[in-house]
């Protein structure tokens, strides 16, 4: 896995962007953090960048293209699907039907956005630790 690639965060709320950015800095994560406020712009970036992002953290409710639609587009794009970028939802929206819809689109995780900053920071730490240890099709085994 390209553990040195950027972390792509698709989040339209400025406060949540700030909290994620601060948490990642406090966790001393060296990866570049790339924020997008809507799924359409994120998709354009992912389709055009030669980089292999480390992972994608995405909200569900986004303008222009929501998180579910973005995931569908990624699944339909051979170039992006072959990059095998872990795609995780981090959202306040967590009703069971929505979670099932997300997993129907083969997401690698669905996390309810914590209310407290300390819980968000711990959630991000666990996500990054887990994906740092996972093998990837492009990994040197």
VMD Tcl script that builds the backbone (N, CA, C; Angstrom):
set m [mol new atoms 423]
animate dup $m
set s [atomselect $m all]
$s set {name element resname resid chain x y z} {
  {N N UNK 1 A 0.844 -1.171 0.000}
  {CA C UNK 1 A 0.000 0.000 0.000}
  {C C UNK 1 A 0.886 1.229 0.000}
  {N N UNK 2 A 0.444 2.244 -0.666}
  {CA C UNK 2 A 1.193 3.499 -0.707}
  {C C UNK 2 A 0.945 4.268 0.579}
  {N N UNK 3 A 1.623 3.852 1.642}
  {CA C UNK 3 A 1.370 4.513 2.921}
  {C C UNK 3 A 1.923 5.927 2.952}
  {N N UNK 4 A 2.684 6.308 1.938}
  {CA C UNK 4 A 3.197 7.676 1.875}
  {C C UNK 4 A 2.317 8.575 1.018}
  {N N UNK 5 A 1.323 8.010 0.341}
  {CA C UNK 5 A 0.433 8.806 -0.498}
  {C C UNK 5 A -0.443 9.721 0.336}
  {N N UNK 6 A -1.096 10.664 -0.323}
  {CA C UNK 6 A -1.934 11.607 0.407}
  {C C UNK 6 A -3.166 10.940 1.010}
  {N N UNK 7 A -3.642 11.521 2.078}
  {CA C UNK 7 A -4.930 11.158 2.651}
  {C C UNK 7 A -5.941 12.104 2.012}
  {N N UNK 8 A -6.923 11.544 1.330}
  {CA C UNK 8 A -7.951 12.348 0.682}
  {C C UNK 8 A -9.152 12.403 1.617}
  {N N UNK 9 A -9.525 13.606 1.993}
  {CA C UNK 9 A -10.651 13.811 2.903}
  {C C UNK 9 A -11.710 14.635 2.176}
  {N N UNK 10 A -12.889 14.062 2.032}
  {CA C UNK 10 A -13.981 14.753 1.353}
  {C C UNK 10 A -14.999 15.128 2.421}
  {N N UNK 11 A -14.993 16.392 2.765}
  {CA C UNK 11 A -15.776 16.914 3.888}
  {C C UNK 11 A -16.168 18.352 3.573}
  {N N UNK 12 A -17.458 18.646 3.609}
  {CA C UNK 12 A -17.911 19.990 3.253}
  {C C UNK 12 A -18.037 20.931 4.447}
  {N N UNK 13 A -17.881 20.442 5.652}
  {CA C UNK 13 A -17.998 21.285 6.840}
  {C C UNK 13 A -16.619 21.811 7.246}
  {N N UNK 14 A -16.466 23.135 7.267}
  {CA C UNK 14 A -15.175 23.752 7.595}
  {C C UNK 14 A -14.676 23.360 8.980}
  {N N UNK 15 A -15.583 23.308 9.959}
  {CA C UNK 15 A -15.173 22.942 11.319}
  {C C UNK 15 A -14.652 21.506 11.371}
  {N N UNK 16 A -15.342 20.596 10.692}
  {CA C UNK 16 A -14.887 19.201 10.670}
  {C C UNK 16 A -13.555 19.064 9.936}
  {N N UNK 17 A -13.367 19.830 8.869}
  {CA C UNK 17 A -12.072 19.832 8.180}
  {C C UNK 17 A -10.970 20.273 9.136}
  {N N UNK 18 A -11.241 21.335 9.873}
  {CA C UNK 18 A -10.243 21.860 10.814}
  {C C UNK 18 A -9.904 20.810 11.877}
  {N N UNK 19 A -10.922 20.179 12.451}
  {CA C UNK 19 A -10.681 19.178 13.495}
  {C C UNK 19 A -9.884 17.990 12.960}
  {N N UNK 20 A -10.203 17.538 11.761}
  {CA C UNK 20 A -9.444 16.416 11.175}
  {C C UNK 20 A -8.001 16.825 10.914}
  {N N UNK 21 A -7.817 18.029 10.429}
  {CA C UNK 21 A -6.470 18.526 10.151}
  {C C UNK 21 A -5.643 18.615 11.433}
  {N N UNK 22 A -6.233 19.154 12.486}
  {CA C UNK 22 A -5.530 19.275 13.770}
  {C C UNK 22 A -5.205 17.886 14.325}
  {N N UNK 23 A -6.160 16.966 14.263}
  {CA C UNK 23 A -5.928 15.610 14.778}
  {C C UNK 23 A -4.778 14.938 14.040}
  {N N UNK 24 A -4.746 15.065 12.736}
  {CA C UNK 24 A -3.687 14.427 11.947}
  {C C UNK 24 A -2.332 15.056 12.256}
  {N N UNK 25 A -2.305 16.363 12.458}
  {CA C UNK 25 A -1.048 17.019 12.850}
  {C C UNK 25 A -0.604 16.553 14.225}
  {N N UNK 26 A -1.534 16.499 15.176}
  {CA C UNK 26 A -1.188 16.055 16.532}
  {C C UNK 26 A -0.727 14.600 16.551}
  {N N UNK 27 A -1.244 13.800 15.635}
  {CA C UNK 27 A -0.818 12.400 15.534}
  {C C UNK 27 A 0.503 12.258 14.782}
  {N N UNK 28 A 1.046 13.371 14.332}
  {CA C UNK 28 A 2.333 13.433 13.628}
  {C C UNK 28 A 2.338 12.552 12.375}
  {N N UNK 29 A 1.238 12.621 11.644}
  {CA C UNK 29 A 1.121 11.888 10.388}
  {C C UNK 29 A 1.828 12.695 9.311}
  {N N UNK 30 A 2.735 12.056 8.603}
  {CA C UNK 30 A 3.540 12.755 7.596}
  {C C UNK 30 A 2.818 12.916 6.259}
  {N N UNK 31 A 1.772 12.136 6.030}
  {CA C UNK 31 A 1.060 12.183 4.750}
  {C C UNK 31 A 0.457 13.556 4.497}
  {N N UNK 32 A 0.505 13.955 3.233}
  {CA C UNK 32 A -0.209 15.166 2.825}
  {C C UNK 32 A -1.702 14.922 3.027}
  {N N UNK 33 A -2.413 15.934 3.471}
  {CA C UNK 33 A -3.856 15.849 3.662}
  {C C UNK 33 A -4.516 16.712 2.595}
  {N N UNK 34 A -5.311 16.090 1.720}
  {CA C UNK 34 A -5.976 16.809 0.625}
  {C C UNK 34 A -7.468 16.868 0.918}
  {N N UNK 35 A -7.989 18.079 1.101}
  {CA C UNK 35 A -9.411 18.258 1.375}
  {C C UNK 35 A -10.173 18.626 0.111}
  {N N UNK 36 A -11.375 18.078 0.004}
  {CA C UNK 36 A -12.324 18.433 -1.047}
  {C C UNK 36 A -13.680 18.615 -0.383}
  {N N UNK 37 A -14.457 19.564 -0.873}
  {CA C UNK 37 A -15.746 19.857 -0.249}
  {C C UNK 37 A -16.921 19.186 -0.949}
  {N N UNK 38 A -16.663 18.513 -2.058}
  {CA C UNK 38 A -17.741 17.808 -2.755}
  {C C UNK 38 A -17.161 16.605 -3.502}
  {N N UNK 39 A -18.036 15.657 -3.778}
  {CA C UNK 39 A -17.604 14.433 -4.442}
  {C C UNK 39 A -17.145 14.638 -5.871}
  {N N UNK 40 A -17.746 15.580 -6.564}
  {CA C UNK 40 A -17.394 15.804 -7.972}
  {C C UNK 40 A -15.952 16.280 -8.121}
  {N N UNK 41 A -15.550 17.247 -7.309}
  {CA C UNK 41 A -14.176 17.755 -7.367}
  {C C UNK 41 A -13.188 16.680 -6.938}
  {N N UNK 42 A -13.548 15.906 -5.920}
  {CA C UNK 42 A -12.678 14.816 -5.473}
  {C C UNK 42 A -12.496 13.785 -6.584}
  {N N UNK 43 A -13.579 13.450 -7.277}
  {CA C UNK 43 A -13.495 12.487 -8.378}
  {C C UNK 43 A -12.579 13.006 -9.482}
  {N N UNK 44 A -12.703 14.278 -9.823}
  {CA C UNK 44 A -11.838 14.866 -10.853}
  {C C UNK 44 A -10.367 14.763 -10.446}
  {N N UNK 45 A -10.081 15.035 -9.181}
  {CA C UNK 45 A -8.706 14.908 -8.683}
  {C C UNK 45 A -8.229 13.456 -8.795}
  {N N UNK 46 A -9.037 12.532 -8.303}
  {CA C UNK 46 A -8.640 11.122 -8.297}
  {C C UNK 46 A -8.438 10.580 -9.712}
  {N N UNK 47 A -9.227 11.053 -10.656}
  {CA C UNK 47 A -9.088 10.608 -12.044}
  {C C UNK 47 A -7.844 11.180 -12.720}
  {N N UNK 48 A -7.363 12.306 -12.223}
  {CA C UNK 48 A -6.258 12.984 -12.910}
  {C C UNK 48 A -4.903 12.854 -12.217}
  {N N UNK 49 A -4.885 12.490 -10.955}
  {CA C UNK 49 A -3.605 12.438 -10.244}
  {C C UNK 49 A -2.867 11.123 -10.508}
  {N N UNK 50 A -1.559 11.201 -10.708}
  {CA C UNK 50 A -0.774 9.969 -10.817}
  {C C UNK 50 A -0.471 9.372 -9.436}
  {N N UNK 51 A -0.718 10.156 -8.377}
  {CA C UNK 51 A -0.445 9.679 -7.020}
  {C C UNK 51 A -1.397 8.545 -6.649}
  {N N UNK 52 A -0.934 7.713 -5.735}
  {CA C UNK 52 A -1.786 6.680 -5.161}
  {C C UNK 52 A -2.114 7.109 -3.735}
  {N N UNK 53 A -3.307 7.641 -3.522}
  {CA C UNK 53 A -3.660 8.053 -2.164}
  {C C UNK 53 A -3.571 6.888 -1.182}
  {N N UNK 54 A -3.202 7.223 0.036}
  {CA C UNK 54 A -3.127 6.233 1.112}
  {C C UNK 54 A -4.527 5.725 1.430}
  {N N UNK 55 A -5.474 6.649 1.591}
  {CA C UNK 55 A -6.858 6.277 1.818}
  {C C UNK 55 A -7.762 7.473 1.579}
  {N N UNK 56 A -9.057 7.180 1.496}
  {CA C UNK 56 A -10.073 8.205 1.303}
  {C C UNK 56 A -11.004 8.172 2.507}
  {N N UNK 57 A -11.158 9.329 3.154}
  {CA C UNK 57 A -12.126 9.514 4.231}
  {C C UNK 57 A -13.215 10.416 3.671}
  {N N UNK 58 A -14.448 9.939 3.656}
  {CA C UNK 58 A -15.508 10.660 2.952}
  {C C UNK 58 A -16.761 10.796 3.804}
  {N N UNK 59 A -17.336 11.989 3.794}
  {CA C UNK 59 A -18.648 12.202 4.396}
  {C C UNK 59 A -19.699 11.653 3.431}
  {N N UNK 60 A -20.890 11.405 3.915}
  {CA C UNK 60 A -21.980 10.920 3.065}
  {C C UNK 60 A -22.693 12.084 2.378}
  {N N UNK 61 A -23.107 13.055 3.182}
  {CA C UNK 61 A -23.910 14.169 2.676}
  {C C UNK 61 A -23.003 15.275 2.173}
  {N N UNK 62 A -22.882 15.361 0.854}
  {CA C UNK 62 A -21.998 16.328 0.207}
  {C C UNK 62 A -22.747 17.027 -0.918}
  {N N UNK 63 A -22.345 18.251 -1.241}
  {CA C UNK 63 A -22.954 18.921 -2.393}
  {C C UNK 63 A -22.426 18.341 -3.714}
  {N N UNK 64 A -23.152 18.572 -4.776}
  {CA C UNK 64 A -22.827 18.194 -6.160}
  {C C UNK 64 A -22.840 16.688 -6.401}
  {N N UNK 65 A -22.154 15.933 -5.577}
  {CA C UNK 65 A -22.139 14.473 -5.684}
  {C C UNK 65 A -21.943 13.929 -4.273}
  {N N UNK 66 A -22.936 13.193 -3.769}
  {CA C UNK 66 A -22.809 12.688 -2.398}
  {C C UNK 66 A -21.806 11.530 -2.328}
  {N N UNK 67 A -21.512 11.107 -1.118}
  {CA C UNK 67 A -20.498 10.077 -0.917}
  {C C UNK 67 A -20.836 8.742 -1.557}
  {N N UNK 68 A -22.106 8.350 -1.515}
  {CA C UNK 68 A -22.513 7.078 -2.130}
  {C C UNK 68 A -22.304 7.135 -3.641}
  {N N UNK 69 A -22.716 8.242 -4.256}
  {CA C UNK 69 A -22.542 8.381 -5.705}
  {C C UNK 69 A -21.058 8.407 -6.069}
  {N N UNK 70 A -20.246 9.067 -5.255}
  {CA C UNK 70 A -18.801 9.077 -5.499}
  {C C UNK 70 A -18.258 7.656 -5.472}
  {N N UNK 71 A -18.657 6.888 -4.472}
  {CA C UNK 71 A -18.176 5.505 -4.376}
  {C C UNK 71 A -18.591 4.694 -5.607}
  {N N UNK 72 A -19.822 4.888 -6.067}
  {CA C UNK 72 A -20.279 4.192 -7.280}
  {C C UNK 72 A -19.394 4.552 -8.471}
  {N N UNK 73 A -19.083 5.834 -8.606}
  {CA C UNK 73 A -18.241 6.284 -9.719}
  {C C UNK 73 A -16.845 5.660 -9.637}
  {N N UNK 74 A -16.291 5.589 -8.440}
  {CA C UNK 74 A -14.968 4.980 -8.270}
  {C C UNK 74 A -14.996 3.502 -8.645}
  {N N UNK 75 A -16.059 2.812 -8.255}
  {CA C UNK 75 A -16.184 1.388 -8.581}
  {C C UNK 75 A -16.300 1.148 -10.079}
  {N N UNK 76 A -16.876 2.098 -10.801}
  {CA C UNK 76 A -17.085 1.940 -12.241}
  {C C UNK 76 A -15.872 2.353 -13.065}
  {N N UNK 77 A -14.891 2.960 -12.427}
  {CA C UNK 77 A -13.710 3.456 -13.128}
  {C C UNK 77 A -12.567 2.453 -12.948}
  {N N UNK 78 A -12.215 1.752 -14.017}
  {CA C UNK 78 A -11.184 0.702 -13.949}
  {C C UNK 78 A -9.861 1.235 -13.408}
  {N N UNK 79 A -9.432 2.403 -13.881}
  {CA C UNK 79 A -8.169 3.013 -13.444}
  {C C UNK 79 A -8.163 3.217 -11.929}
  {N N UNK 80 A -9.249 3.759 -11.397}
  {CA C UNK 80 A -9.312 4.021 -9.955}
  {C C UNK 80 A -9.536 2.740 -9.162}
  {N N UNK 81 A -10.355 1.848 -9.674}
  {CA C UNK 81 A -10.604 0.599 -8.958}
  {C C UNK 81 A -9.318 -0.198 -8.798}
  {N N UNK 82 A -8.456 -0.184 -9.820}
  {CA C UNK 82 A -7.199 -0.935 -9.763}
  {C C UNK 82 A -6.195 -0.318 -8.792}
  {N N UNK 83 A -6.393 0.938 -8.418}
  {CA C UNK 83 A -5.513 1.545 -7.414}
  {C C UNK 83 A -5.790 0.981 -6.021}
  {N N UNK 84 A -6.958 0.365 -5.834}
  {CA C UNK 84 A -7.335 -0.260 -4.553}
  {C C UNK 84 A -7.168 0.691 -3.369}
  {N N UNK 85 A -7.677 1.892 -3.514}
  {CA C UNK 85 A -7.573 2.889 -2.443}
  {C C UNK 85 A -8.635 2.582 -1.391}
  {N N UNK 86 A -8.245 2.362 -0.139}
  {CA C UNK 86 A -9.249 2.146 0.903}
  {C C UNK 86 A -10.202 3.343 0.982}
  {N N UNK 87 A -11.496 3.067 0.992}
  {CA C UNK 87 A -12.533 4.099 1.005}
  {C C UNK 87 A -13.371 3.907 2.252}
  {N N UNK 88 A -13.354 4.911 3.125}
  {CA C UNK 88 A -14.079 4.829 4.386}
  {C C UNK 88 A -15.001 6.029 4.536}
  {N N UNK 89 A -16.216 5.758 5.003}
  {CA C UNK 89 A -17.124 6.847 5.332}
  {C C UNK 89 A -16.920 7.240 6.787}
  {N N UNK 90 A -16.869 8.546 7.017}
  {CA C UNK 90 A -16.851 9.118 8.365}
  {C C UNK 90 A -17.947 10.171 8.340}
  {N N UNK 91 A -19.060 9.879 9.000}
  {CA C UNK 91 A -20.238 10.725 8.845}
  {C C UNK 91 A -21.077 10.757 10.110}
  {N N UNK 92 A -21.825 11.844 10.282}
  {CA C UNK 92 A -22.796 11.899 11.376}
  {C C UNK 92 A -24.045 11.100 11.006}
  {N N UNK 93 A -24.277 10.911 9.714}
  {CA C UNK 93 A -25.417 10.123 9.241}
  {C C UNK 93 A -25.099 8.643 9.440}
  {N N UNK 94 A -25.917 7.977 10.248}
  {CA C UNK 94 A -25.585 6.587 10.560}
  {C C UNK 94 A -26.817 5.695 10.708}
  {N N UNK 95 A -27.888 5.983 9.961}
  {CA C UNK 95 A -29.033 5.084 10.072}
  {C C UNK 95 A -28.699 3.760 9.376}
  {N N UNK 96 A -29.263 2.656 9.860}
  {CA C UNK 96 A -28.900 1.330 9.344}
  {C C UNK 96 A -29.064 1.173 7.832}
  {N N UNK 97 A -30.095 1.762 7.249}
  {CA C UNK 97 A -30.292 1.653 5.804}
  {C C UNK 97 A -29.169 2.305 5.024}
  {N N UNK 98 A -28.710 3.440 5.506}
  {CA C UNK 98 A -27.616 4.150 4.850}
  {C C UNK 98 A -26.306 3.375 4.978}
  {N N UNK 99 A -26.076 2.810 6.146}
  {CA C UNK 99 A -24.871 1.999 6.354}
  {C C UNK 99 A -24.893 0.794 5.409}
  {N N UNK 100 A -26.050 0.145 5.276}
  {CA C UNK 100 A -26.164 -1.001 4.365}
  {C C UNK 100 A -25.916 -0.581 2.919}
  {N N UNK 101 A -26.471 0.559 2.527}
  {CA C UNK 101 A -26.249 1.071 1.169}
  {C C UNK 101 A -24.765 1.305 0.922}
  {N N UNK 102 A -24.088 1.857 1.915}
  {CA C UNK 102 A -22.646 2.106 1.785}
  {C C UNK 102 A -21.886 0.796 1.589}
  {N N UNK 103 A -22.191 -0.205 2.393}
  {CA C UNK 103 A -21.494 -1.484 2.258}
  {C C UNK 103 A -21.868 -2.210 0.964}
  {N N UNK 104 A -23.056 -1.951 0.452}
  {CA C UNK 104 A -23.419 -2.505 -0.858}
  {C C UNK 104 A -22.495 -1.968 -1.947}
  {N N UNK 105 A -21.910 -0.806 -1.711}
  {CA C UNK 105 A -20.959 -0.203 -2.656}
  {C C UNK 105 A -19.511 -0.555 -2.307}
  {N N UNK 106 A -19.316 -1.573 -1.520}
  {CA C UNK 106 A -18.007 -2.133 -1.158}
  {C C UNK 106 A -17.062 -1.130 -0.494}
  {N N UNK 107 A -17.587 -0.356 0.458}
  {CA C UNK 107 A -16.689 0.502 1.234}
  {C C UNK 107 A -15.910 -0.377 2.204}
  {N N UNK 108 A -14.769 0.112 2.639}
  {CA C UNK 108 A -13.938 -0.654 3.562}
  {C C UNK 108 A -14.217 -0.311 5.020}
  {N N UNK 109 A -15.088 0.649 5.263}
  {CA C UNK 109 A -15.453 0.985 6.629}
  {C C UNK 109 A -16.457 2.116 6.669}
  {N N UNK 110 A -17.246 2.134 7.733}
  {CA C UNK 110 A -18.225 3.202 7.949}
  {C C UNK 110 A -18.127 3.583 9.415}
  {N N UNK 111 A -17.719 4.798 9.671}
  {CA C UNK 111 A -17.506 5.271 11.030}
  {C C UNK 111 A -18.436 6.430 11.334}
  {N N UNK 112 A -19.064 6.371 12.498}
  {CA C UNK 112 A -19.885 7.498 12.953}
  {C C UNK 112 A -18.946 8.560 13.504}
  {N N UNK 113 A -19.114 9.769 13.007}
  {CA C UNK 113 A -18.269 10.880 13.417}
  {C C UNK 113 A -18.513 11.161 14.901}
  {N N UNK 114 A -17.473 11.085 15.727}
  {CA C UNK 114 A -17.650 11.335 17.157}
  {C C UNK 114 A -17.982 12.801 17.451}
  {N N UNK 115 A -18.602 13.018 18.582}
  {CA C UNK 115 A -18.940 14.377 19.018}
  {C C UNK 115 A -17.718 15.046 19.637}
  {N N UNK 116 A -16.970 14.298 20.432}
  {CA C UNK 116 A -15.812 14.870 21.137}
  {C C UNK 116 A -14.554 14.778 20.280}
  {N N UNK 117 A -13.747 15.830 20.340}
  {CA C UNK 117 A -12.504 15.871 19.568}
  {C C UNK 117 A -11.577 14.713 19.937}
  {N N UNK 118 A -11.448 14.418 21.225}
  {CA C UNK 118 A -10.537 13.345 21.645}
  {C C UNK 118 A -10.952 12.003 21.035}
  {N N UNK 119 A -12.249 11.782 20.897}
  {CA C UNK 119 A -12.733 10.544 20.277}
  {C C UNK 119 A -12.464 10.533 18.771}
  {N N UNK 120 A -12.598 11.691 18.130}
  {CA C UNK 120 A -12.283 11.788 16.703}
  {C C UNK 120 A -10.808 11.489 16.469}
  {N N UNK 121 A -9.965 12.071 17.295}
  {CA C UNK 121 A -8.522 11.852 17.156}
  {C C UNK 121 A -8.180 10.370 17.323}
  {N N UNK 122 A -8.780 9.716 18.297}
  {CA C UNK 122 A -8.532 8.285 18.513}
  {C C UNK 122 A -9.072 7.456 17.344}
  {N N UNK 123 A -10.216 7.829 16.824}
  {CA C UNK 123 A -10.782 7.128 15.674}
  {C C UNK 123 A -9.841 7.221 14.470}
  {N N UNK 124 A -9.328 8.405 14.217}
  {CA C UNK 124 A -8.391 8.599 13.106}
  {C C UNK 124 A -7.110 7.806 13.343}
  {N N UNK 125 A -6.617 7.808 14.576}
  {CA C UNK 125 A -5.407 7.052 14.902}
  {C C UNK 125 A -5.601 5.566 14.595}
  {N N UNK 126 A -6.732 5.016 15.011}
  {CA C UNK 126 A -7.009 3.597 14.771}
  {C C UNK 126 A -7.131 3.285 13.276}
  {N N UNK 127 A -7.815 4.149 12.543}
  {CA C UNK 127 A -7.965 3.956 11.091}
  {C C UNK 127 A -6.598 3.941 10.419}
  {N N UNK 128 A -5.775 4.927 10.735}
  {CA C UNK 128 A -4.460 5.028 10.102}
  {C C UNK 128 A -3.553 3.870 10.498}
  {N N UNK 129 A -3.611 3.461 11.755}
  {CA C UNK 129 A -2.790 2.333 12.203}
  {C C UNK 129 A -3.196 1.053 11.471}
  {N N UNK 130 A -4.483 0.814 11.368}
  {CA C UNK 130 A -4.976 -0.386 10.685}
  {C C UNK 130 A -4.527 -0.412 9.228}
  {N N UNK 131 A -4.773 0.672 8.496}
  {CA C UNK 131 A -4.459 0.679 7.070}
  {C C UNK 131 A -2.968 0.739 6.806}
  {N N UNK 132 A -2.189 1.192 7.765}
  {CA C UNK 132 A -0.727 1.173 7.608}
  {C C UNK 132 A -0.187 -0.251 7.633}
  {N N UNK 133 A -0.900 -1.145 8.294}
  {CA C UNK 133 A -0.465 -2.537 8.417}
  {C C UNK 133 A -1.004 -3.439 7.308}
  {N N UNK 134 A -2.029 -3.008 6.599}
  {CA C UNK 134 A -2.654 -3.850 5.571}
  {C C UNK 134 A -1.771 -3.999 4.345}
  {N N UNK 135 A -1.789 -5.186 3.779}
  {CA C UNK 135 A -1.121 -5.404 2.497}
  {C C UNK 135 A -2.006 -4.870 1.379}
  {N N UNK 136 A -1.385 -4.550 0.294}
  {CA C UNK 136 A -2.046 -3.936 -0.847}
  {C C UNK 136 A -1.556 -4.658 -2.097}
  {N N UNK 137 A -2.352 -4.706 -3.153}
  {CA C UNK 137 A -1.885 -5.399 -4.361}
  {C C UNK 137 A -0.539 -4.897 -4.884}
  {N N UNK 138 A -0.194 -3.640 -4.623}
  {CA C UNK 138 A 1.080 -3.090 -5.087}
  {C C UNK 138 A 2.180 -3.161 -4.029}
  {N N UNK 139 A 1.897 -3.804 -2.901}
  {CA C UNK 139 A 2.878 -3.866 -1.815}
  {C C UNK 139 A 4.060 -4.741 -2.184}
  {N N UNK 140 A 5.187 -4.412 -1.602}
  {CA C UNK 140 A 6.322 -5.331 -1.650}
  {C C UNK 140 A 6.103 -6.332 -0.528}
  {N N UNK 141 A 5.751 -7.544 -0.888}
  {CA C UNK 141 A 5.459 -8.558 0.121}
  {C C UNK 141 A 6.749 -9.006 0.703}
}
mol reanalyze $m
mol bondsrecalc $m
mol representation Tube
mol addrep $m
